[in-house]
Amino acid sequence: HQRATNSTSRSAGAAAALHSLPPGLRHSAAQPAAAQRPDDRDLEETQQHQDRSLRQGRKKRDAAGLRARGGGKGGAVNPMDRLSNEVERIPTEVQDAPARSESTYKSFLRTFFPGVMHNPSLVWISVALVALVSLWFVLYFGFVYSADREDDLATMGRDLDPGSPGQQARLRRLRDTGAKLFSRLRASDPAATDIVMVFHHPKHFYDDGPEVLEGKKLDRYFIVQHSGAWLGNTPFETLLMEREKPTTTKTDARIAVLTDMCTFLPELGFEVTPFCSIDGDEIFLRVSLRKEATIRYHLKRVRWWCQLNPRLIERMGIEQPADEAASSPPYLPYSAKVCERLKEAGFADITVQDVYRDLGEPGQPSIAGSVDRIRLIMDQITEHFDIDAAVENGLLVAYYPVHEQRKLEVFREVWGRMALVLDMSFYQPLQALRGYFGSRITFFMAWTGLYCKALCGLMIPAILIAVLMWSDWYVNGGGVVLAASQVAFGVLIIFWAAVTFRLYQQQQGFLLADWDWNKRRSVARDRPEFQGEFVPSDLNAQTMMRRAPPTKLALSRTASRLLVASMCLLSLGIFYVWSTVFQVSVTAQDLNITAYVVLGILIKVLDMIYTPILLQLNEFENYRTEAEFNNALIWKTFAIQGITYYFPFLYLVVIQRHTAAGCPSVMGLGNATADCVMSLQIELVATLL
């Protein structure tokens, strides 16, 4: 009764408003919807009538069951009678379920997809395509895809499994070439180089050499963590003497750094060899760590994690399948007492090389690989001296790790040959890559290999669906097959992305467990670029830690994020101007190549401009640890590149359809129709090419 009263009031008000209009407008205002969309209006009224009929039938059945059991407005309902009523309603509810489901589905379409009509053919074709491609995904990822977990390249060519006779000949030639190159390098360079530092030559005149520096400004190059006479703990004594002077020149500071490096590094057991450049303006300092006793000392000092030798597992009687990657031996902090305990347990002839895995060169066993040696050297230097600040301010020219030519030859032959372009396995020697390039690059290569393998699984369904879409477009001008293919491919992309992400999570988890990264709890050290004042630590007042004022950090990071937001808005404005200037009309006769070329240039130019700006903003925010620095840089890069690379395409399919211009016209069979999705496909191909 209340709904009827409200409806009558609204009808009376509408009638009064209609009669108040002039006669010329009265007829046009009376039936606007019926004149424009008669089919939609009839469909909506029919659907509402069906919904009301279902609700009224349900209410009548409930009332009849209630009266049959003595219930009503005047009396209470027996709980058992109510339960019986509910049980008896189950068959009726099951019988009405298809009608209610169809009603809900059509209501969903009316609410979220206005104007889209229910088409059973569209649904069945989409379901068939999704089922067919899902079956292909199951077969590919279950039986064809394989993870890169084998360790056949960990010894860099010494333990490769020869295959065909051609492979055997190539490996023999590789070993011979590597052995000759290795012996030639050893003959000319008995102490192979791990790191090279480049200094300004003291006798060469530089324009900025006479520049006067205040002694106190040299404090930023010292890294110390103890209270009291904290500068007295630094081994850079010559540079400390320059600091005590009221003023000094940049040339004197450079000479002091060179002198301290030549004195400090040999005291730690590193081999240091200086030599002059060809043009005489620079001095190169070769630093290497090759003495096994020195390596063990530094491994013990920092509690370095070393992997156990696989042969030790066999000698201890632990039966594990050697051909499985999951049988990789664990990592343990280096300790010479492990060898002593094994001798006490009955392994009399065991040595340190038998306990830990050999990562050295052929004929020169070592428990530290090239990455380990470089990190040990840099750990000692950066513990006392900010080498990055020295390079930035001109006290040092550069520093860099040195490649090992034999390993590069092996990588080039086994992993980097042009013939491997046709190898669809995309094999990545992860263990060897980690031993030479480090974990960060290895994880990147692991993702690259897995992504390429996943794209191979997506390639065949994508070609199939593309053929269906373009065939229907050119033959029928875009019909049910085209729409069903678009829907099916969207669903499959979501499924494929989820599977690929889960596979990488599995691969990443395996590598973390294989390398025992989950067990390592290393203390996060301050970045050399971090600027702050030394204050007593919260845990130990006798230990000084470098900290920045919280207010200054908050202001700098807020300003940086506002600038990043401004850059995002600038990109949005640039792409809006592009879309306004180039009202892209995608037709078979008139393909607007100029718009796509300009868009591709805009994307690359903005990326080239924003990348160095983001690095500078990240430095300006003054993060203390490398983890904080990398995380902040990732978020900034994600925000900027998400706008720069993807907004033009999102604008086409999300915003442009609601503008006055509408979707671009796509030429079908003799007629042009507005289709944002097909336009997006053409725009993506043209822009990326």
C-alpha positions in Angstrom: 0.0 0.0 0.0 2.9 2.4 0.9 4.6 1.7 -2.5 1.4 2.2 -4.3 0.8 5.5 -2.5 4.4 6.7 -3.4 4.0 5.7 -7.0 0.6 7.6 -7.3 2.2 10.7 -5.7 5.2 10.6 -8.2 2.8 10.1 -11.1 0.7 13.0 -10.1 3.8 15.2 -9.7 5.1 14.2 -13.1 1.7 14.9 -14.7 1.6 18.4 -13.1 5.1 19.2 -14.3 4.2 17.9 -17.8 1.1 20.2 -18.1 3.2 23.2 -17.0 5.4 22.9 -20.1 4.6 24.7 -23.3 2.6 22.8 -25.8 5.5 22.4 -28.2 7.7 20.7 -25.6 4.9 18.7 -23.9 4.9 15.9 -26.5 8.7 15.6 -26.8 9.0 15.3 -23.0 6.2 12.9 -22.6 7.8 9.9 -24.4 11.5 10.4 -24.8 12.6 6.9 -23.8 10.0 5.1 -25.9 10.9 7.1 -29.0 14.6 6.5 -28.7 15.0 3.0 -27.2 11.7 1.0 -27.6 13.4 -2.4 -27.5 15.3 -1.7 -24.3 12.3 -0.2 -22.6 10.1 -3.3 -23.5 12.9 -5.6 -22.4 13.3 -3.8 -19.1 9.6 -3.8 -18.4 9.3 -7.5 -19.2 12.2 -8.3 -17.0 10.8 -6.3 -14.1 7.4 -8.1 -14.5 9.1 -11.5 -14.3 11.0 -10.4 -11.2 7.7 -9.3 -9.5 6.0 -12.5 -10.5 8.7 -14.6 -8.9 8.6 -12.5 -5.7 4.8 -12.6 -5.5 4.7 -16.4 -6.1 7.3 -16.9 -3.3 5.3 -14.8 -0.9 2.1 -16.7 -1.7 3.7 -20.0 -1.1 5.2 -18.8 2.2 1.8 -17.5 3.4 -0.1 -20.7 2.4 2.4 -22.8 4.3 2.1 -20.5 7.3 -1.7 -20.6 7.3 -1.7 -24.4 7.0 0.2 -24.7 10.2 -1.9 -22.4 12.3 0.4 -19.4 12.1 -0.5 -15.8 11.2 -0.5 -12.4 12.5 -2.4 -13.3 15.6 -0.4 -16.3 16.8 3.1 -17.5 17.3 4.7 -20.0 14.8 5.8 -23.3 16.0 9.6 -23.7 15.4 9.1 -27.2 14.1 6.4 -26.1 11.7 8.8 -23.3 10.4 11.5 -25.9 9.9 9.1 -28.2 8.1 8.0 -25.3 5.9 11.6 -24.5 5.0 12.3 -28.2 4.1 9.2 -28.3 1.9 10.4 -25.2 0.1 13.6 -26.8 -1.0 12.2 -28.5 -4.1 10.4 -25.3 -5.1 13.6 -23.3 -4.6 15.6 -25.8 -6.7 12.9 -25.6 -9.4 13.1 -21.8 -9.5 16.9 -21.7 -9.4 17.4 -21.5 -13.2 14.9 -18.6 -13.5 16.5 -16.7 -10.6 20.0 -17.2 -12.0 18.9 -15.9 -15.4 17.2 -13.0 -13.8 20.3 -12.2 -11.7 22.5 -12.5 -14.8 20.4 -10.1 -16.8 20.2 -7.7 -13.9 24.0 -7.8 -13.8 24.2 -7.0 -17.5 21.8 -4.1 -17.1 23.6 -2.6 -14.2 27.3 -3.0 -15.2 27.1 -3.4 -19.0 24.2 -1.1 -20.1 23.3 -1.7 -23.7 24.9 -5.2 -23.9 22.4 -7.9 -24.8 22.4 -11.5 -23.7 23.8 -13.7 -26.5 24.0 -17.5 -25.8 26.3 -18.0 -28.8 28.7 -15.5 -27.4 28.8 -17.3 -24.1 29.2 -20.8 -25.5 32.0 -19.9 -28.0 33.9 -18.1 -25.2 33.5 -21.0 -22.9 34.7 -23.4 -25.6 37.8 -21.3 -26.4 38.6 -21.0 -22.7 38.3 -24.7 -22.1 40.4 -25.6 -25.2 43.2 -23.2 -24.3 43.1 -24.2 -20.6 43.6 -27.8 -21.7 46.6 -26.6 -23.7 48.0 -24.8 -20.7 47.7 -27.9 -18.6 49.6 -30.0 -21.2 52.3 -27.3 -21.8 53.0 -26.3 -18.2 52.6 -29.9 -17.0 54.7 -31.8 -19.5 56.7 -29.4 -21.7 57.8 -26.6 -19.3 60.8 -27.3 -17.1 62.5 -25.1 -14.5 66.1 -24.1 -14.7 67.5 -25.9 -11.7 70.3 -28.1 -13.0 73.8 -27.4 -11.8 75.6 -28.6 -14.9 77.4 -25.3 -15.5 78.4 -24.6 -11.9 82.0 -25.6 -12.6 82.1 -23.6 -15.8 82.8 -26.1 -18.4 84.5 -28.8 -16.4 81.5 -31.0 -15.7 79.5 -30.4 -18.9 77.6 -33.5 -20.1 78.6 -34.0 -23.8 75.8 -34.8 -26.1 76.3 -35.2 -29.9 79.7 -35.7 -31.5 79.5 -32.0 -32.5 78.9 -31.0 -28.9 81.8 -33.1 -27.7 84.1 -31.5 -30.3 83.0 -28.0 -29.3 83.5 -28.7 -25.6 87.0 -30.1 -26.3 87.8 -27.0 -28.3 86.3 -24.9 -25.5 88.4 -26.6 -22.8 91.6 -26.3 -24.9 91.0 -22.7 -25.7 90.2 -22.0 -22.0 93.2 -23.8 -20.8 95.6 -21.9 -23.2 94.0 -18.6 -22.3 94.1 -19.4 -18.6 97.8 -20.4 -18.7 98.6 -17.3 -20.8 96.9 -15.1 -18.2 98.7 -16.8 -15.4 102.0 -16.5 -17.1 101.6 -12.7 -17.7 99.7 -12.0 -14.4 100.6 -14.3 -11.5 98.1 -12.5 -9.3 94.8 -12.3 -11.1 92.9 -9.1 -10.5 89.6 -8.8 -8.7 89.1 -5.1 -8.4 90.7 -2.1 -10.2 90.7 1.4 -8.7 91.7 4.4 -10.9 93.4 7.4 -9.2 94.5 10.7 -10.5 98.2 10.8 -11.3 100.0 13.1 -8.8 102.3 14.5 -11.4 99.6 15.3 -13.9 98.1 18.7 -13.7 94.3 18.8 -13.4 92.3 22.0 -13.6 90.5 21.3 -10.3 93.7 20.2 -8.5 94.4 23.5 -6.9 90.8 23.8 -5.6 90.9 24.5 -1.8 88.9 22.2 0.5 88.1 22.8 4.1 89.6 20.0 6.3 86.3 19.4 8.1 84.6 18.6 4.8 86.7 15.5 4.5 84.6 13.9 7.3 82.1 12.6 4.8 84.6 10.2 3.4 85.2 8.4 6.8 82.9 5.6 7.9 83.4 4.6 11.5 81.0 3.2 14.1 82.6 3.7 17.5 82.4 6.5 20.0 85.3 8.3 21.7 88.2 9.3 19.5 86.3 7.8 16.6 88.5 9.2 13.9 91.5 7.5 15.5 90.1 4.1 14.5 90.3 4.8 10.8 93.3 3.2 8.8 93.3 6.2 6.5 95.8 8.1 8.5 97.2 10.3 5.6 93.7 11.5 4.8 93.1 12.1 8.5 96.2 14.3 8.6 94.8 16.4 5.7 91.6 16.7 7.6 93.3 18.3 10.6 94.6 21.1 8.4 92.5 24.2 8.1 92.5 24.0 4.4 93.9 21.6 1.8 93.9 21.2 -1.9 92.1 18.5 -3.9 95.4 17.3 -5.2 96.7 16.7 -1.7 93.5 14.8 -0.8 93.9 12.6 -3.8 97.4 11.8 -3.0 96.4 11.0 0.6 93.7 8.6 -0.6 96.1 6.8 -2.9 98.8 6.6 -0.2 96.3 5.1 2.3 95.0 2.6 -0.2 98.5 1.4 -1.0 99.2 1.0 2.7 95.9 -0.2 4.1 95.0 -3.0 1.6 98.3 -4.9 1.8 98.1 -5.0 5.6 94.8 -6.9 5.2 96.5 -9.5 3.0 95.3 -8.2 -0.4 97.7 -8.2 -3.3 98.1 -4.6 -4.6 99.9 -3.7 -7.8 99.9 -0.1 -9.1 100.7 0.8 -12.7 100.4 3.9 -14.8 98.1 4.5 -17.7 99.4 4.8 -21.3 98.9 8.6 -21.4 100.3 9.1 -17.9 97.3 10.9 -16.4 96.0 8.1 -14.2 97.2 5.4 -11.9 95.5 2.0 -11.8 95.6 0.0 -8.6 95.0 -3.7 -9.1 93.6 -5.4 -6.0 93.3 -9.2 -5.7 92.6 -11.8 -3.0 94.2 -15.1 -3.9 96.0 -16.4 -0.9 93.9 -19.2 0.6 95.0 -18.4 4.2 93.9 -14.8 3.7 90.6 -15.9 2.2 89.8 -18.1 5.2 90.7 -15.3 7.6 88.2 -12.9 6.0 85.6 -15.6 5.6 85.8 -16.3 9.3 85.8 -12.6 10.3 82.5 -11.9 8.5 81.0 -15.4 9.1 80.6 -16.0 5.4 78.2 -18.7 4.3 79.9 -21.4 2.3 78.3 -24.4 0.6 79.3 -27.9 1.7 81.1 -30.2 -0.8 78.8 -32.7 -2.5 81.4 -35.4 -2.0 81.3 -34.8 1.7 77.7 -35.8 1.7 78.5 -39.1 0.0 81.4 -39.8 2.4 79.1 -39.3 5.4 76.8 -42.0 4.1 73.8 -39.7 3.4 72.0 -41.2 0.5 70.5 -38.6 -1.8 69.8 -38.7 -5.5 72.7 -36.8 -7.0 70.9 -36.1 -10.2 68.2 -34.0 -8.5 68.6 -30.3 -8.0 66.9 -30.4 -4.7 69.8 -32.6 -3.3 72.1 -29.6 -3.4 74.2 -29.5 -0.2 73.3 -26.8 2.4 75.3 -23.6 3.3 76.9 -23.1 6.6 78.9 -20.2 8.1 82.6 -20.8 7.5 84.5 -22.3 10.5 87.7 -24.3 10.6 86.3 -26.2 13.6 84.0 -28.1 11.3 87.0 -29.9 9.8 88.3 -30.6 13.4 85.0 -32.1 14.4 84.9 -34.3 11.3 88.4 -35.6 12.1 87.2 -36.4 15.6 84.3 -38.3 14.1 86.6 -40.6 12.1 87.4 -38.7 8.9 91.1 -38.6 9.5 92.3 -37.4 6.1 89.7 -34.7 5.5 90.8 -31.1 4.6 89.0 -27.8 4.3 88.7 -28.3 0.5 86.9 -31.6 1.2 84.4 -29.9 3.5 83.4 -26.8 1.4 82.7 -26.7 -2.2 85.5 -25.8 -4.6 84.8 -22.6 -6.5 88.3 -21.9 -7.7 90.0 -22.2 -11.1 91.2 -25.5 -12.6 94.3 -26.5 -10.8 93.8 -23.8 -8.1 91.1 -24.9 -5.7 89.5 -22.3 -3.5 86.4 -22.1 -1.3 85.7 -18.5 -2.5 84.5 -17.7 -5.9 85.1 -14.4 -7.8 81.9 -12.8 -6.4 83.0 -13.8 -2.9 86.4 -12.3 -3.3 85.1 -9.0 -4.7 82.6 -8.7 -1.8 85.2 -9.5 0.8 87.5 -6.7 -0.6 84.7 -4.2 -0.9 83.5 -5.0 2.6 86.9 -4.1 4.0 87.1 -0.8 2.0 83.6 0.4 2.6 83.8 -0.4 6.4 86.2 2.6 6.7 85.9 4.7 3.5 83.1 6.0 1.4 84.4 5.1 -2.0 81.3 6.2 -3.9 81.5 9.7 -2.3 85.1 9.9 -3.3 84.3 9.1 -6.9 81.4 11.6 -6.9 83.5 14.4 -5.5 86.6 13.8 -7.7 89.0 12.2 -5.2 88.9 9.0 -7.1 88.4 8.5 -10.9 86.6 5.1 -10.8 86.6 1.6 -9.5 85.2 -1.6 -11.0 85.4 -5.4 -10.7 87.4 -7.2 -13.4 86.1 -10.0 -15.6 87.7 -13.4 -15.9 88.4 -14.0 -19.5 88.2 -17.8 -19.4 84.8 -17.8 -17.7 83.5 -15.3 -20.2 84.7 -17.5 -23.0 82.8 -20.4 -21.5 79.6 -18.3 -21.0 79.9 -17.1 -24.6 80.2 -20.6 -26.0 77.7 -22.4 -23.8 75.2 -19.6 -23.2 75.7 -16.6 -25.5 76.1 -18.0 -29.0 74.0 -16.7 -31.8 72.9 -20.2 -32.6 71.0 -20.3 -29.3 68.6 -17.8 -30.7 66.6 -20.7 -32.2 66.8 -22.7 -28.9 63.2 -22.5 -27.5 64.2 -24.0 -24.2 65.6 -20.7 -23.0 67.9 -22.5 -20.6 69.6 -20.3 -18.0 72.6 -21.6 -16.1 71.5 -20.1 -12.8 74.2 -21.6 -10.6 77.0 -20.5 -12.8 75.5 -17.1 -13.2 75.2 -16.7 -9.4 78.8 -17.8 -9.0 80.0 -15.1 -11.4 77.5 -12.2 -11.5 75.9 -12.5 -8.1 72.4 -13.2 -6.9 70.6 -10.1 -8.1 71.5 -10.6 -11.8 70.8 -14.3 -11.4 67.2 -13.7 -10.2 66.7 -11.3 -13.1 67.9 -14.0 -15.5 65.7 -16.6 -13.8 62.7 -14.4 -14.4 63.7 -13.7 -18.0 64.0 -17.4 -18.8 60.8 -18.3 -17.1 58.9 -15.5 -18.8 60.2 -16.5 -22.3 59.1 -20.1 -21.6 55.7 -18.9 -20.4 55.3 -16.8 -23.6 56.0 -19.8 -25.7 53.0 -21.5 -24.0 50.9 -18.4 -24.7 52.1 -18.0 -28.3 50.0 -20.8 -29.9 46.7 -19.8 -28.3 47.3 -16.2 -29.1 47.9 -17.0 -32.8 44.7 -19.2 -32.9 42.6 -16.5 -31.3 44.1 -13.8 -33.5 43.3 -15.8 -36.6 39.7 -16.2 -35.5 39.3 -12.5 -34.6 40.8 -11.2 -37.9 38.9 -13.7 -40.0 35.6 -12.8 -38.5 36.4 -9.1 -38.8 37.3 -9.2 -42.5 34.5 -11.7 -43.4 31.6 -10.6 -41.3 32.6 -7.1 -40.3 33.0 -8.2 -36.6 30.4 -10.5 -35.2 29.9 -13.1 -32.4 33.2 -14.9 -33.1 35.1 -11.6 -32.8 33.4 -10.7 -29.5 33.8 -14.2 -28.1 37.5 -14.3 -29.0 38.1 -11.0 -27.2 36.3 -12.2 -24.1 38.1 -15.6 -24.1 41.5 -14.0 -24.6 41.0 -11.6 -21.7 40.1 -14.5 -19.4 43.0 -16.6 -20.6 45.5 -13.7 -20.1 44.4 -13.5 -16.5 44.8 -17.3 -16.1 48.2 -17.3 -17.9 49.5 -14.4 -15.8 48.4 -16.2 -12.6 50.1 -19.4 -13.6 53.3 -17.6 -14.6 53.5 -15.6 -11.4 53.0 -18.8 -9.3 55.7 -20.6 -11.3 58.2 -17.8 -10.6 57.2 -17.8 -6.9 58.0 -21.5 -6.9 61.3 -20.9 -8.7 62.3 -18.1 -6.5 61.4 -20.1 -3.4 63.5 -23.0 -4.6 66.5 -20.7 -5.3 66.2 -19.0 -1.9 66.1 -22.4 -0.2 68.9 -23.8 -2.4 71.2 -20.9 -1.5 70.0 -20.9 2.1 69.0 -17.2 1.9 66.1 -17.8 4.3 68.4 -18.7 7.1 70.8 -15.8 6.7 70.2 -12.8 9.0 72.8 -10.4 8.0 72.8 -7.0 9.6 71.7 -4.2 7.2 74.7 -1.9 6.8 74.4 1.8 6.1 74.8 2.9 2.5 77.9 4.9 1.8 75.8 7.6 0.3 73.6 7.9 3.5 74.2 11.3 5.2 73.6 11.9 8.8 75.1 12.6 12.2 76.7 10.2 14.5 74.6 9.6 17.6 74.7 6.9 20.3 73.0 3.7 19.4 69.7 2.8 21.1 71.1 -0.7 21.9 74.6 0.3 23.1 75.4 3.9 24.0 79.1 3.2 23.4 78.4 2.5 19.7 77.9 5.4 17.4 75.5 5.1 14.5 74.8 7.5 11.7 71.2 8.8 11.7 69.4 11.6 9.9 67.0 14.0 11.6 63.4 12.6 11.2 61.9 15.9 10.3 64.4 16.5 7.5 63.8 13.0 6.2 60.0 13.5 6.2 60.2 16.8 4.4 62.6 15.5 1.8 60.5 12.4 1.1 57.3 14.4 1.0 58.7 16.8 -1.5 60.1 14.0 -3.6 56.8 12.2 -3.8 55.0 15.4 -4.7 57.4 15.9 -7.5 56.8 12.3 -8.7 53.1 13.0 -8.6 53.7 16.1 -10.7 55.6 14.1 -13.2 52.7 11.7 -13.5 50.3 14.6 -14.0 52.6 16.0 -16.6 52.6 12.7 -18.5 48.8 12.6 -18.4 48.7 16.1 -19.8 51.1 15.3 -22.6 49.1 12.2 -23.6 45.9 14.1 -23.4 47.3 16.7 -25.8 48.4 13.8 -28.1 45.0 12.3 -28.1 43.4 15.7 -28.8 45.7 16.6 -31.7 45.6 13.1 -33.3 42.0 11.9 -33.3 43.1 8.5 -34.4 41.0 7.0 -37.1 42.0 3.4 -37.7 40.7 2.2 -41.0 42.0 -0.2 -43.6 42.5 2.7 -46.0 43.8 5.4 -43.6 46.1 4.1 -40.9 47.3 7.1 -38.9 51.0 6.1 -38.7 52.0 9.6 -37.7 50.1 9.4 -34.4 51.7 6.0 -33.5 55.2 7.2 -34.4 54.7 10.3 -32.2 53.3 8.2 -29.4 56.3 5.8 -29.5 58.7 8.7 -29.5 56.9 10.4 -26.6 57.1 7.2 -24.5 60.8 6.7 -25.0 61.7 10.4 -24.5 59.7 10.6 -21.3 61.3 7.4 -20.1 64.8 8.8 -20.9 64.0 12.0 -19.0 62.4 10.5 -16.0 64.9 7.7 -15.3 67.8 9.9 -14.1 65.4 12.2 -12.3 64.0 9.3 -10.3 67.6 8.2 -9.3 68.4 11.7 -8.1 65.1 11.9 -6.2 65.8 8.6 -4.5 69.3 9.9 -3.5 67.7 13.1 -2.2 65.4 11.1 0.1 68.5 9.8 1.8 67.7 6.1 2.5 69.9 4.4 5.0 70.1 0.8 3.7 70.2 -0.7 0.2 66.9 -2.5 0.7 65.1 0.8 1.6 66.7 2.5 -1.4 65.8 -0.2 -3.9 62.2 -0.5 -2.6 61.6 3.2 -2.9 63.1 3.3 -6.4 60.9 0.4 -7.5 57.7 2.2 -6.4 58.7 5.4 -8.1 59.6 3.6 -11.3 56.3 1.6 -11.2 54.2 4.8 -10.8 56.0 6.7 -13.6 56.3 3.9 -16.1 52.7 2.7 -15.4 51.6 6.2 -16.6 54.1 6.6 -19.4 53.8 3.2 -21.0 50.1 2.3 -20.4 48.0 5.4 -20.0 47.5 6.0 -23.8 46.1 2.5 -24.2 44.0 2.7 -21.1 42.7 6.1 -22.3 41.6 4.5 -25.6 39.5 1.7 -24.1 38.3 3.3 -20.8 37.9 7.1 -21.4 37.7 7.8 -25.1 34.5 5.8 -25.6 32.7 8.3 -23.3 34.1 11.4 -25.1 32.5 13.3 -27.9 34.9 11.7 -30.4 34.0 8.2 -29.2 35.9 5.1 -30.3 38.0 5.2 -33.5 36.4 3.7 -36.6 37.6 0.3 -37.6 36.9 -0.7 -41.2 35.2 -4.1 -41.6 33.5 -5.5 -44.6 32.5 -2.3 -46.5 31.4 -0.4 -43.4 33.3 1.4 -40.6 32.2 0.6 -37.0 33.5 2.1 -33.7 35.5 -0.5 -31.9 37.9 0.5 -29.1 39.2 -3.0 -28.5 40.2 -3.6 -32.1 41.6 -0.1 -32.3 43.7 -0.9 -29.2 45.1 -4.0 -30.9 46.2 -2.1 -34.0 47.6 0.8 -31.8 49.6 -1.6 -29.7 51.2 -3.3 -32.7 51.9 -0.1 -34.5 53.3 1.7 -31.5 55.6 -1.2 -30.4 56.9 -1.7 -33.9 
